[in-house]
C-alpha cells in the first residue's frame, strides 16, 4: 500500500463516510471531505493531496466536472471521478479534464484500490516525464546554438530558445504545413532537400550558409525513434561569423605578405647579380692564379640566385591562386560549400 493522501469530494455524507473508511482500511490517509466544488477548491489549495476522488454530481453551482477542470488548470493533482450513472454527455464533458479514471457506484473495494494505485502510478510517471522534459529544455537552452527537431514531414517538433529567437517566435504552436513554409526570411530554404537526404540515407550532413551578414555551420543528424515512432532530424545552426572574418583576414594578410616577399626576392636577386657580374668581369681581366677558386664561389652564388628565382616563380603561383580564389570573391554560399579542391587549379 502506498499510504498516499486522498481528498474526497462527495455531497452524500453517508457515502462520503463509507469511502473514507474504505480508504483508511486500504492504508490511505484521508486529508478531508467536502460537499461542494467551491469548498473543495479552497481546501485543496491548502492541503495539496496526492489524489482526489470526485463525485460528478455535487451540490452547489459547480458540479464535479467543473471542479475537476479548475483543479486541472491550477494544479497537477490526479482526479478519479465517482458516479452512479455514466451518461454519455457527462463522459464527454469529463474527458476535457483529463481524469485518471472512473469508478462506478456502488464501488467494489478491489476496483477502487486498483483505480487509485493505477492513477498514482500514472501521475508519478507523468511527473517524471515532465521533469525530464524540463531538464532537456534547460540543457538545450544552455548552448548558444539554435537547435530544433523536425519530423519526417519537416514539421517543428521541438526547439530551444535560440532557435525560437531566430524564427522571431513566428512558428505556429500546432503545425499543419512543412516547417519550411513558416520562415519568412527563407531560413529553411536550404534544408528541404537536406532533410530528405538525411531521412533516406541516415548519413549526417554539414554545410555552411550565409544569411545577411552572418555565417552558420548547419548540421543535420538522424534521430531514430523508438518502436512505432517515425524518424526525426536534429538541425543545429552554429554561428561561425567570427571564424569566417578571421579566416578572410588571414587570407588578405597572406596575399599582402607574399607580395612583399616577392618584392624582397627581386631586390635581393638584383643585389646579388650585379656584384656577381662585376666579379666575373674582373676575373676575365686578371687574377689568373685565383681564377678557378673564384669561379667556384661564383658558381655557389649563382646557384643561390637560381633558387631565389625559383622561389619567386612559386610565390607568384601562390599569389595568383590566392587572388583568383579569395580577393573580391562574391558572397556566394555555393562557392563556400563546394567540395572541389581549388589547389588543383594552381
Protein Blocks (a to p, Z undefined) as FASTA:
>chain_A
ZZiacddddfblklmmmmmmmmmmnopacfbdcfbfklmmmmmmmnopabdcddfbdgdj
bdfklmmmmmmmmmccdcddddfbdcfklmmmmmmnopabdcdddddfklmmmmmmmmmm
mmmmmmmmmmmmmmmmmmmmmpmbdcddddfkopafbdcfklmmmnoopacfbdcbdfkl
mpmnommmmmmmmmmmmmmnopacdddddehjbccddddddddddehiacddddddddfk
lmmmmmmmmmmmmmmmmmmmmmmmmmmmmmmmmmmmmmmmmmmmgomllmmmmmmmmmmm
mmmmmmmmmmmmmmmmmmmmmmmmmgopacdfklmmpcbdfklmZZ
